[in-house]
């Protein structure tokens, strides 16, 4: 027999996951915040949400990757770290990252570097490269790709 608190938490979690994609880890945190501390109850609620398709880690990872690329202009490294911090399995993360269109990804990095270049104040070319590199690294792009794009941007290739 489920307690009233359990039913209320399940309904709140269902409403929350119906509005937006959430990972199991995010729901686990919410349940604890709402006063559900019994691990069996938490597991039961999450299992119910997964069975009813309110939570789908693969779908969540795909949507997260798409949103962070499109709206935040994050690189693969930052997206990977953030998904890991949300408790998403590494195989699911890598599968979601494989769906990234490489040309669009490179174009996004180029666009970010061009925007940053127009606003950065640098003493010389070396200083400019350093500032652009730090900026792109903070956005989560890969160092090799950043170096290539910075060199193309500065030499005009």
C-alpha positions, 0 to 999 in steps of 0.5 A, a space after each residue: 500500500 502506497 502512502 499519500 506522500 508517495 502518491 503525491 510525489 509520483 504525481 508531482 514527478 509525472 507533472 514535472 516530466 510531462 512538461 520538460 525532459 528530465 533525467 532520472 538523477 534530476 528526479 531523484 534530487 527532486 524527490 529528496 527535496 520533496 521529502 522522499 528519503 526512502 531509497 526503495 520509494 525513490 527507486 519505485 517512483 523512478 521505475 514507474 516513470 521510466 515504465 510509463 515513458 515519462 523518463 527516457 535517458 536516451 531521449 533526454 541525452 539527444 534533446 540535451 545535446 541538441 539544445 546545448 549546441 543550438 542555444 548555448 553553443 557548447 562544445 562536445 567536451 562540455 556537453 559530455 561533462 554536464 550529461 555525466 554530472 546528471 547521471 547519464 550512462 556514458 554509452 548513452 552520452 556517446 550515442 547522443 554525441 554521435 548524432 552531431 552534424 560535424 559541418 554545423 558543429 564546425 560552423 558554430 565554433 567558427 561563428 563563436 570565434 568570429 563574434 569573440 574576435 570582434 569584441 576582444 582587445 588584444 595587444 598582438 596576434 599571440 595575445 589574440 590567439 590565447 584569448 580566443 583559445 581560452 574562450 573556446 575551451 571554456 565553451 567545451 570545444 576540442 583543442 585541436 579543432 580550436 587551433 585549426 579554426 583560430 589559425 584559419 580565422 587569423 590567416 584568412 584561409 
